[in-house]
Amino acid sequence: MAERVYNFAAGPSTMPESALKTAAAEMLDYKGSGMSVMEISHRSPLFQEIFDSAQEKLRALLRVPESHEILFLQGGATTQFAAIPMNLLEGGAADYAVTGNFSGKAAEEAAKYGTVRIAADTSATGHDRIPTQAELKLSPDAKYFYYCANNTIFGTEWQLVPQTAAPLVCDMSSDILSREIEVADYGLIYAGAQKNMGIAGLTVVIIRKDLIRSDVDPIVPSMMRYDLMAKNDSMYNTPPCWAIYMAGLCFHWVEDQGGIAALEAKNKEKSDLLYNYLDQSRLFHPVADKKDRSLMNVTFTLPTDEQTKAFLALCEERGMINIKGHRSVGGCRASIYNAMPIEGVQLLVQTMKEFEEKNMA
Ligand SMILES: *Cc1c(COP(=O)(O)O)cnc(C)c1O
């Protein structure tokens, strides 16, 4: 069997090995049922147990208060770009901080359903930074304030929680479970699972119960109504059973690691290794503003395209893949989500050092 690589992909991304092993061991016969999880009814007690356990684990890990509902939905994070304004905007206005590709798309989508006010826009400097609190232009009539906690493509991450009168709506697709948060600070948190908590197909929405409205425009598709999803315990239709099962295994792994606080410390250690090296390198150049650096996606460049290509080839040779930057920004990006072991980051830094020595000689 081929050895596993260090997969630095931004998403879908590397998974905890223990979750994959458990899934493999349970593949043909899940708990004596004679079936795989893919084959059992979503209405069966066996699946209900998988579902409830995943939801309870997530509630415990994030310390989600009773004031907030956890929904397991489909359609990826991108479907939420529309579902959020459809459910919360009521044809009114909302403030959007555009700090990257995904928040830009979310703002464009929301503009179809109401008034979008751009509270901040960092595109002038290639989204290399996060606005300060003082920079945010907040409107008094905003139904919510929208931002993306971690900009997967650009490698920046909000270090502050914006202070706003309007409820906070936050895309945490690429940093959920990577650091401690206070869920009570938010009106709505959402995340696609395939970065830091499993596989594509599941989107988690954590919403404050008083924001779940039943008087939304009747034209809103049933599948996008939070009230219907909440009323039916996220099983209005067939849920993404396998993705929920895999998320449950990932949550179990997070517990085993000591929870989010322990993982946050590990994530700081991993990202420090890379950033400390980048800060003194004469060849590699960090992209994101120092104060706004992401713990999850580390972006950097080399002076020429030839050097970038040669470096990526060397990484592949050594079993480190998917370090090429997003097509819209180029350069390199190492995504070091929870499941990336520190050994992978150590090997990457070692390889960067060797490449620098050879190329600066
Ligand atoms: C990947 C990503 C998305 C898009 O997720 P899909 O599940 O592909 O729709 C949105 N926001 C952020 C921050 C992401 O990293």
PDBQT file of the ligand as one rigid body, heavy atoms in Angstrom, charges set to zero:
ROOT
HETATM    1  C1  LIG A 401     -14.175  26.550   1.140  1.00  0.00    +0.000 C 
HETATM    2  C2  LIG A 401     -14.843  27.744   1.671  1.00  0.00    +0.000 A 
HETATM    3  C3  LIG A 401     -16.121  28.133   1.244  1.00  0.00    +0.000 A 
HETATM    4  C4  LIG A 401     -16.876  27.385   0.175  1.00  0.00    +0.000 C 
HETATM    5  O1  LIG A 401     -17.280  26.160   0.657  1.00  0.00    +0.000 OA
HETATM    6  P1  LIG A 401     -18.193  25.152  -0.201  1.00  0.00    +0.000 P 
HETATM    7  O2  LIG A 401     -18.528  24.111   0.811  1.00  0.00    +0.000 OA
HETATM    8  O3  LIG A 401     -17.332  24.668  -1.321  1.00  0.00    +0.000 OA
HETATM    9  O4  LIG A 401     -19.370  25.888  -0.692  1.00  0.00    +0.000 OA
HETATM   10  C5  LIG A 401     -16.698  29.236   1.835  1.00  0.00    +0.000 A 
HETATM   11  N1  LIG A 401     -16.053  29.942   2.775  1.00  0.00    +0.000 NA
HETATM   12  C6  LIG A 401     -14.813  29.605   3.201  1.00  0.00    +0.000 A 
HETATM   13  C7  LIG A 401     -14.147  30.428   4.258  1.00  0.00    +0.000 C 
HETATM   14  C8  LIG A 401     -14.168  28.500   2.668  1.00  0.00    +0.000 A 
HETATM   15  O5  LIG A 401     -12.936  28.167   3.079  1.00  0.00    +0.000 OA
ENDROOT
TORSDOF 0
